[in-house]
Amino acid sequence: MGTFVVNGGRSLKGEITPQGAKNEALQVICAVLLTPEKVTIQNIPDIADVNKLIELIGSMGVKVTRESGSAASFEARTINLDYLQTPEYRAQSISLRGSVMIVGPLLARFGKAYIPKPGGDKIGRRRLDTHFIGFQKLGAKFEFDSSDPFFKVEAGSLKGAYMHLEEASVTGTANIIMAAVMAEGRTTIYNAACEPYVQQLCSMLVSMGAKIDGIGSNLLFIDGVSELKGCSHTILPDMIEIGSFIGMAAMTESELTIRNVSYENLGIIPGSFRRLGISLERRGDDIFIPKQNHYEIETFIDGSIMVIADAIWPGLTPDLLSVFLVTATQAKGSVLIHQKMFESRLFFVDKLIDMGAQIILCDPHRAVVIGMDKMIKLRGTTMSSPDIRAGIALLIAAMSAEGKSVIHNIEQIDRGYQNIDKRLNALGADIKRI
């Protein structure tokens, strides 16, 4: 188990470029299974979850060729479906939640798919019902034995259908789209997730020959095609990493320029940080955060306490609420952080309280943060990272704290952030990996 030793209280200065988007990478890499032709993907993040998925599809028979920098090509000409029944396959896929998105492409192209109940962050219930109900609407047969957590989905042929998703699940929408693009007839998906990641997947599929209308909305129309071809695709910069750097700059009183952020795809993220009082400036496609010794949380027009809450796109992504929470601990004023989607994501606040933060955990979904206006600094401590997003929040806290902090279980951080210690050390941080 890896550990970060962080000497806090250091300001950063310089430029940093965000990695490719983790959540998009997991989707578009699964999509290569839809065609036997070569697919080239650029700006792939070099992180544990993505590398595990590439290793998984490679074991299934996909030819993977690493090209220059962050690019790779994939050829799924020959897929060994028998491998899906092996213990090795179970071991590979069970540790990676994104592996569930291979089901849609395999079902579309080969008529069957098998996958164990996938793992991932322990952040509360993360149902897969949306995925499999969607497959059933397309005509697939779903089998699951609770005594053996192994999902089986088979279909002689898929037929387009109308479906109204019970939740706007990002991975569920992506999985159903990938199954529907080769189904016979028209599929209509209402209450579809419309995050930039899903838009990127749809654009990639269209470049492969799919017929999809309504991209960017929650109502998609998909006319099935008999086959898809190869393509070239570039992954967006990771909006979660961009948001993490904004909060980090404010907490550590740093002057940072975040390069090539694809600003138009950030939605309300910049505006939400401004509601915490953080100054940031758009410069072309870069974001400049000046050094600021003070930032004050806004109140609503009637003077009531500010609420920062997650929501489906175009609302605020839940993956950034941990960063907003830790950033608010050193602001002036108070804010209610409302994490609606996952009931365990706020349970890391006890570690921040140990560091001196003033936080009231109201229930599994809500926490009130009373900002200390940097009058009382956080103090270094020893802690463990419970999941990816809490892990980066704890790293931000440690970098802003007085003294030394030790963060265990940094494998969780590595799952979502590429060489984060080296990149931040280059800007003036003091993070040692053990």
PyMOL commands that set and color helices and strands:
alter all, ss='L'
color gray80, all
select helices_A, chain A and resi 22-34+48-59+81-85+87-94+97-110+129-137+170-180+196-207+239-251+263-265+269-275+318-328+349-354+388-400+411-414+420-425
alter helices_A, ss='H'
color red, helices_A
select strands_A, chain A and resi 3-7+13-16+38-42+63-66+72-75+112-116+141-145+148-154+162-164+186-190+211-213+219-223+231-234+255-258+281-283+286-289+306-309+332-338+359-363+366-372+382-384+404-408+431-433
alter strands_A, ss='S'
color yellow, strands_A
deselect
rebuild
show_as cartoon
